Amino acid sequence: MASVNTAGDTSFGGVGLEWRWDFADGWALEPGVGYVFHDGAVENPYPGGSPENVAFSEDHLLLGSEDLFRTSIGLTRDFEGPWEGQVFFEHLSHGQIIGSGHNQGVDQIGIRFGYQLGRD
């Protein structure tokens, strides 16, 4: 998976596993776990309390590590034919396990539409 930020903010890419549990006709729950890396800020480069430090902290999310865990959950609805829609939530952070210091993390919620190849 990948997320590219064209405005110059944090972009990330990674790998992981997702499971699909069909729980009702046309409905599925899809939890997932994985690993991502990003190009965003890890720590504030300016001395604490300085005006530069405050300005940098206001403009940047401090993730504390270039390596992050990814957890996600999606609720998927299969439509007629090969189409599906999904509402999802994902969380990225190092959880004080693969990093130390700042751990602001990133939460995202969204909607996806998919086309399943090889399905009529």
GUBAMI-625936 format. One record per atom (N, C-alpha, C): residue number from 1; atom name; x, y, z. Coordinates in nm, 4 decimals. Layout:
<atoms>
   pos   site         c1         c2         c3
   NUM     CA          X          Y          Z
...
</atoms>
This chain:
<atoms>
   pos   site         c1         c2         c3
     1      N     0.0829    -0.1165     0.0000
     1     CA     0.0000     0.0000     0.0000
     1      C     0.0876     0.1232     0.0000
     2      N     0.0310     0.2308    -0.0496
     2     CA     0.1058     0.3557    -0.0544
     2      C     0.0091     0.4728    -0.0457
     3      N     0.0577     0.5830     0.0092
     3     CA    -0.0170     0.7080     0.0138
     3      C     0.0802     0.8193    -0.0209
     4      N     0.0542     0.8880    -0.1309
     4     CA     0.1419     0.9944    -0.1777
     4      C     0.0733     1.1281    -0.1532
     5      N     0.1414     1.2172    -0.0830
     5     CA     0.0880     1.3490    -0.0537
     5      C     0.1486     1.4470    -0.1534
     6      N     0.0676     1.4970    -0.2449
     6     CA     0.1177     1.5857    -0.3498
     6      C     0.1417     1.7286    -0.3013
     7      N     0.0993     1.7610    -0.1780
     7     CA     0.1215     1.8947    -0.1227
     7      C     0.2557     1.9055    -0.0512
     8      N     0.3350     1.7968    -0.0513
     8     CA     0.4664     1.8011     0.0107
     8      C     0.4685     1.7570     0.1556
     9      N     0.3540     1.7158     0.2108
     9     CA     0.3509     1.6643     0.3471
     9      C     0.3912     1.5173     0.3462
    10      N     0.3678     1.4466     0.4538
    10     CA     0.4137     1.3095     0.4719
    10      C     0.3497     1.2121     0.3729
    11      N     0.4337     1.1366     0.3038
    11     CA     0.3912     1.0254     0.2192
    11      C     0.4425     0.8977     0.2836
    12      N     0.3754     0.7848     0.2582
    12     CA     0.4214     0.6598     0.3159
    12      C     0.3890     0.5422     0.2254
    13      N     0.4615     0.4325     0.2467
    13     CA     0.4386     0.3079     0.1737
    13      C     0.4692     0.1921     0.2652
    14      N     0.4105     0.0769     0.2379
    14     CA     0.4350    -0.0361     0.3261
    14      C     0.3760    -0.1658     0.2769
    15      N     0.3876    -0.2652     0.3625
    15     CA     0.3380    -0.3999     0.3344
    15      C     0.2600    -0.4487     0.4558
    16      N     0.1776    -0.5504     0.4353
    16     CA     0.1028    -0.6044     0.5472
    16      C     0.0101    -0.7164     0.5054
    17      N    -0.0706    -0.7574     0.5990
    17     CA    -0.1681    -0.8640     0.5764
    17      C    -0.3069    -0.8133     0.6115
    18      N    -0.4051    -0.8535     0.5321
    18     CA    -0.5441    -0.8250     0.5623
    18      C    -0.6235    -0.9532     0.5495
    19      N    -0.7223    -0.9680     0.6350
    19     CA    -0.8093    -1.0852     0.6326
    19      C    -0.9489    -1.0402     0.5947
    20      N    -1.0223    -1.1280     0.5301
    20     CA    -1.1602    -1.0970     0.4913
    20      C    -1.2527    -1.1988     0.5556
    21      N    -1.3454    -1.1489     0.6378
    21     CA    -1.4459    -1.2343     0.7018
    21      C    -1.5833    -1.1940     0.6517
    22      N    -1.6421    -1.2796     0.5675
    22     CA    -1.7789    -1.2566     0.5203
    22      C    -1.8734    -1.2923     0.6343
    23      N    -1.9484    -1.1945     0.6848
    23     CA    -2.0355    -1.2208     0.7995
    23      C    -2.1835    -1.2154     0.7642
    24      N    -2.2196    -1.1662     0.6471
    24     CA    -2.3578    -1.1623     0.5999
    24      C    -2.3533    -1.1550     0.4481
    25      N    -2.4664    -1.1793     0.3847
    25     CA    -2.4715    -1.1782     0.2390
    25      C    -2.4292    -1.0418     0.1839
    26      N    -2.3168    -1.0373     0.1170
    26     CA    -2.2664    -0.9139     0.0573
    26      C    -2.1873    -0.8237     0.1500
    27      N    -2.1630    -0.8663     0.2738
    27     CA    -2.0907    -0.7843     0.3705
    27      C    -1.9684    -0.8584     0.4227
    28      N    -1.8590    -0.7849     0.4440
    28     CA    -1.7363    -0.8446     0.4976
    28      C    -1.6663    -0.7453     0.5891
    29      N    -1.5954    -0.7993     0.6855
    29     CA    -1.5111    -0.7222     0.7754
    29      C    -1.3674    -0.7559     0.7408
    30      N    -1.2817    -0.6534     0.7269
    30     CA    -1.1438    -0.6748     0.6833
    30      C    -1.0448    -0.6075     0.7776
    31      N    -0.9979    -0.6793     0.8824
    31     CA    -0.8918    -0.6248     0.9678
    31      C    -0.7550    -0.6457     0.9025
    32      N    -0.6584    -0.5616     0.9397
    32     CA    -0.5247    -0.5755     0.8835
    32      C    -0.4164    -0.5236     0.9761
    33      N    -0.2950    -0.5738     0.9554
    33     CA    -0.1758    -0.5276     1.0262
    33      C    -0.0625    -0.5164     0.9251
    34      N     0.0345    -0.4302     0.9541
    34     CA     0.1454    -0.4172     0.8618
    34      C     0.2541    -0.3246     0.9130
    35      N     0.3465    -0.2943     0.8226
    35     CA     0.4641    -0.2110     0.8483
    35      C     0.4685    -0.1059     0.7388
    36      N     0.4935     0.0190     0.7762
    36     CA     0.5096     0.1259     0.6780
    36      C     0.6343     0.2084     0.7105
    37      N     0.6835     0.2749     0.6103
    37     CA     0.7920     0.3718     0.6267
    37      C     0.7414     0.5021     0.5654
    38      N     0.7964     0.6138     0.6095
    38     CA     0.7461     0.7439     0.5638
    38      C     0.8608     0.8416     0.5443
    39      N     0.8272     0.9565     0.4844
    39     CA     0.9268     1.0607     0.4613
    39      C     0.8969     1.1865     0.5429
    40      N     0.8161     1.1741     0.6478
    40     CA     0.7795     1.2885     0.7311
    40      C     0.8793     1.3155     0.8416
    41      N     0.8472     1.4134     0.9236
    41     CA     0.9343     1.4531     1.0348
    41      C     0.9348     1.3464     1.1440
    42      N     1.0516     1.3222     1.2003
    42     CA     1.0665     1.2259     1.3094
    42      C     1.0820     1.3012     1.4412
    43      N     1.1659     1.3990     1.4452
    43     CA     1.1904     1.4816     1.5646
    43      C     1.1999     1.6276     1.5218
    44      N     1.1837     1.7174     1.6160
    44     CA     1.1970     1.8599     1.5919
    44      C     1.3462     1.8950     1.5945
    45      N     1.4007     1.9564     1.4874
    45     CA     1.5439     1.9850     1.4817
    45      C     1.5868     2.1101     1.5600
    46      N     1.4907     2.1854     1.6149
    46     CA     1.5223     2.3115     1.6814
    46      C     1.5225     2.2954     1.8331
    47      N     1.5988     2.3765     1.9043
    47     CA     1.6035     2.3684     2.0514
    47      C     1.4653     2.3909     2.1135
    48      N     1.4344     2.3141     2.2171
    48     CA     1.3060     2.3255     2.2853
    48      C     1.2789     2.4659     2.3353
    49      N     1.1571     2.5145     2.3164
    49     CA     1.1181     2.6465     2.3630
    49      C     1.1509     2.7601     2.2682
    50      N     1.2308     2.7339     2.1650
    50     CA     1.2650     2.8410     2.0709
    50      C     1.1461     2.8678     1.9784
    51      N     1.1394     2.9887     1.9218
    51     CA     1.0303     3.0197     1.8277
    51      C     1.0298     2.9256     1.7073
    52      N     1.1488     2.8838     1.6640
    52     CA     1.1585     2.7916     1.5518
    52      C     1.0996     2.6549     1.5882
    53      N     1.1250     2.6103     1.7121
    53     CA     1.0719     2.4833     1.7611
    53      C     0.9194     2.4862     1.7619
    54      N     0.8622     2.5935     1.8135
    54     CA     0.7167     2.6063     1.8207
    54      C     0.6567     2.6077     1.6805
    55      N     0.7158     2.6859     1.5901
    55     CA     0.6648     2.6942     1.4529
    55      C     0.6739     2.5593     1.3821
    56      N     0.7861     2.4880     1.4004
    56     CA     0.8041     2.3569     1.3372
    56      C     0.7000     2.2581     1.3906
    57      N     0.6771     2.2574     1.5228
    57     CA     0.5803     2.1660     1.5838
    57      C     0.4382     2.1937     1.5370
    58      N     0.4063     2.3192     1.5104
    58     CA     0.2728     2.3539     1.4622
    58      C     0.2503     2.3087     1.3178
    59      N     0.3579     2.3007     1.2395
    59     CA     0.3465     2.2672     1.0975
    59      C     0.3777     2.1222     1.0641
    60      N     0.4308     2.0454     1.1603
    60     CA     0.4741     1.9087     1.1312
    60      C     0.4209     1.8093     1.2344
    61      N     0.3847     1.6925     1.1872
    61     CA     0.3497     1.5806     1.2728
    61      C     0.4790     1.5073     1.3053
    62      N     0.5118     1.4913     1.4337
    62     CA     0.6374     1.4288     1.4742
    62      C     0.6127     1.2819     1.5057
    63      N     0.6531     1.1938     1.4154
    63     CA     0.6213     1.0519     1.4250
    63      C     0.7216     0.9711     1.5058
    64      N     0.8395     1.0247     1.5361
    64     CA     0.9330     0.9581     1.6267
    64      C     1.0151     0.8455     1.5679
    65      N     0.9782     0.7937     1.4530
    65     CA     1.0517     0.6847     1.3887
    65      C     1.0143     0.6823     1.2408
    66      N     1.1105     0.6463     1.1563
    66     CA     1.0791     0.6317     1.0139
    66      C     1.0008     0.5033     0.9874
    67      N     1.0055     0.4099     1.0815
    67     CA     0.9351     0.2827     1.0708
    67      C     0.8112     0.2878     1.1601
    68      N     0.6969     0.2474     1.1060
    68     CA     0.5724     0.2529     1.1816
    68      C     0.4919     0.1246     1.1640
    69      N     0.4116     0.0921     1.2632
    69     CA     0.3139    -0.0149     1.2503
    69      C     0.1887     0.0420     1.1842
    70      N     0.1143    -0.0435     1.1165
    70     CA    -0.0140    -0.0038     1.0578
    70      C    -0.1195    -0.1041     1.1024
    71      N    -0.2269    -0.0557     1.1613
    71     CA    -0.3425    -0.1391     1.1919
    71      C    -0.4618    -0.0784     1.1189
    72      N    -0.5513    -0.1650     1.0731
    72     CA    -0.6658    -0.1143     0.9973
    72      C    -0.7869    -0.2048     1.0170
    73      N    -0.9014    -0.1485     0.9866
    73     CA    -1.0266    -0.2243     0.9860
    73      C    -1.1135    -0.1637     0.8763
    74      N    -1.1776    -0.2509     0.7998
    74     CA    -1.2654    -0.2039     0.6933
    74      C    -1.3960    -0.2802     0.6928
    75      N    -1.5027    -0.2108     0.6602
    75     CA    -1.6336    -0.2718     0.6421
    75      C    -1.6637    -0.2634     0.4935
    76      N    -1.6747    -0.3809     0.4293
    76     CA    -1.6871    -0.3885     0.2843
    76      C    -1.8266    -0.4350     0.2439
    77      N    -1.8795    -0.3709     0.1404
    77     CA    -2.0076    -0.4103     0.0821
    77      C    -1.9823    -0.4492    -0.0625
    78      N    -2.0160    -0.5739    -0.0973
    78     CA    -2.0056    -0.6198    -0.2358
    78      C    -2.1303    -0.5771    -0.3120
    79      N    -2.1099    -0.5144    -0.4269
    79     CA    -2.2207    -0.4741    -0.5127
    79      C    -2.2347    -0.5742    -0.6261
    80      N    -2.3367    -0.5588    -0.7056
    80     CA    -2.3582    -0.6498    -0.8176
    80      C    -2.2397    -0.6441    -0.9129
    81      N    -2.1970    -0.7610    -0.9586
    81     CA    -2.0821    -0.7673    -1.0477
    81      C    -1.9518    -0.7578    -0.9700
    82      N    -1.8481    -0.7027    -1.0311
    82     CA    -1.7161    -0.7012    -0.9673
    82      C    -1.6899    -0.5817    -0.8757
    83      N    -1.7887    -0.4975    -0.8491
    83     CA    -1.7668    -0.3753    -0.7719
    83      C    -1.7885    -0.3965    -0.6232
    84      N    -1.7121    -0.3215    -0.5426
    84     CA    -1.7292    -0.3223    -0.3982
    84      C    -1.6975    -0.1837    -0.3441
    85      N    -1.7509    -0.1537    -0.2275
    85     CA    -1.7221    -0.0282    -0.1581
    85      C    -1.6791    -0.0598    -0.0162
    86      N    -1.5966     0.0258     0.0415
    86     CA    -1.5463     0.0005     0.1762
    86      C    -1.5330     0.1310     0.2533
    87      N    -1.5734     0.1264     0.3791
    87     CA    -1.5443     0.2322     0.4760
    87      C    -1.4312     0.1773     0.5615
    88      N    -1.3237     0.2548     0.5802
    88     CA    -1.2090     0.2017     0.6530
    88      C    -1.1537     0.3022     0.7529
    89      N    -1.0812     0.2475     0.8498
    89     CA    -1.0056     0.3255     0.9473
    89      C    -0.8672     0.2626     0.9559
    90      N    -0.7633     0.3467     0.9582
    90     CA    -0.6286     0.2943     0.9786
    90      C    -0.5514     0.3849     1.0725
    91      N    -0.4589     0.3233     1.1451
    91     CA    -0.3751     0.3939     1.2412
    91      C    -0.2299     0.3569     1.2149
    92      N    -0.1432     0.4585     1.2088
    92     CA     0.0000     0.4391     1.1910
    92      C     0.0727     0.4983     1.3107
    93      N     0.1597     0.4202     1.3753
    93     CA     0.2447     0.4714     1.4825
    93      C     0.3524     0.3684     1.5134
    94      N     0.4528     0.4099     1.5913
    94     CA     0.5573     0.3133     1.6291
    94      C     0.5273     0.2486     1.7634
    95      N     0.4293     0.2982     1.8358
    95     CA     0.3843     0.2356     1.9599
    95      C     0.4914     0.2205     2.0670
    96      N     0.5945     0.3035     2.0620
    96     CA     0.7077     0.2947     2.1559
    96      C     0.7765     0.1579     2.1500
    97      N     0.7552     0.0828     2.0415
    97     CA     0.8167    -0.0495     2.0261
    97      C     0.9338    -0.0433     1.9285
    98      N     0.9126     0.0175     1.8114
    98     CA     1.0212     0.0277     1.7134
    98      C     1.0741     0.1708     1.7041
    99      N     1.0421     0.2523     1.8021
    99     CA     1.0907     0.3890     1.8078
    99      C     1.0795     0.4397     1.9496
   100      N     1.1284     0.5585     1.9711
   100     CA     1.1174     0.6195     2.1037
   100      C     1.0925     0.7683     2.0851
   101      N     1.0586     0.8345     2.1917
   101     CA     1.0323     0.9780     2.1819
   101      C     0.8930     1.0041     2.1300
   102      N     0.8814     1.1029     2.0423
   102     CA     0.7507     1.1410     1.9892
   102      C     0.6810     1.0222     1.9238
   103      N     0.5496     1.0151     1.9426
   103     CA     0.4692     0.9090     1.8828
   103      C     0.3296     0.9642     1.8568
   104      N     0.3227     1.0723     1.7780
   104     CA     0.1930     1.1334     1.7523
   104      C     0.1027     1.0430     1.6698
   105      N     0.1579     0.9642     1.5807
   105     CA     0.0793     0.8740     1.4987
   105      C    -0.0089     0.9464     1.3982
   106      N    -0.0691     0.8680     1.3113
   106     CA    -0.1576     0.9188     1.2069
   106      C    -0.2813     0.8303     1.2044
   107      N    -0.3978     0.8910     1.2102
   107     CA    -0.5242     0.8193     1.1945
   107      C    -0.5909     0.8678     1.0671
   108      N    -0.6462     0.7729     0.9917
   108     CA    -0.7163     0.8082     0.8688
   108      C    -0.8467     0.7304     0.8621
   109      N    -0.9483     0.7940     0.8100
   109     CA    -1.0750     0.7285     0.7838
   109      C    -1.1136     0.7680     0.6423
   110      N    -1.1740     0.6748     0.5714
   110     CA    -1.2070     0.7057     0.4334
   110      C    -1.3002     0.6053     0.3703
   111      N    -1.3236     0.6272     0.2425
   111     CA    -1.4080     0.5411     0.1609
   111      C    -1.3269     0.4962     0.0410
   112      N    -1.3359     0.3679     0.0087
   112     CA    -1.2686     0.3129    -0.1093
   112      C    -1.3716     0.2438    -0.1968
   113      N    -1.3473     0.2470    -0.3253
   113     CA    -1.4258     0.1694    -0.4199
   113      C    -1.3305     0.0771    -0.4924
   114      N    -1.3717    -0.0470    -0.5123
   114     CA    -1.2828    -0.1446    -0.5738
   114      C    -1.3499    -0.2201    -0.6870
   115      N    -1.2679    -0.2719    -0.7742
   115     CA    -1.3095    -0.3571    -0.8843
   115      C    -1.2337    -0.4874    -0.8719
   116      N    -1.3043    -0.5974    -0.8545
   116     CA    -1.2421    -0.7275    -0.8330
   116      C    -1.2152    -0.7945    -0.9679
   117      N    -1.0882    -0.8110    -1.0009
   117     CA    -1.0508    -0.8732    -1.1283
   117      C    -1.0874    -1.0215    -1.1277
   118      N    -1.1317    -1.0710    -1.2411
   118     CA    -1.1640    -1.2134    -1.2547
   118      C    -1.2979    -1.2506    -1.1964
   119      N    -1.3815    -1.1507    -1.1650
   119     CA    -1.5132    -1.1787    -1.1068
   119      C    -1.6186    -1.1141    -1.1950
   120      N    -1.7220    -1.1886    -1.2269
   120     CA    -1.8289    -1.1346    -1.3135
   120      C    -1.9304    -1.0584    -1.2353
</atoms>
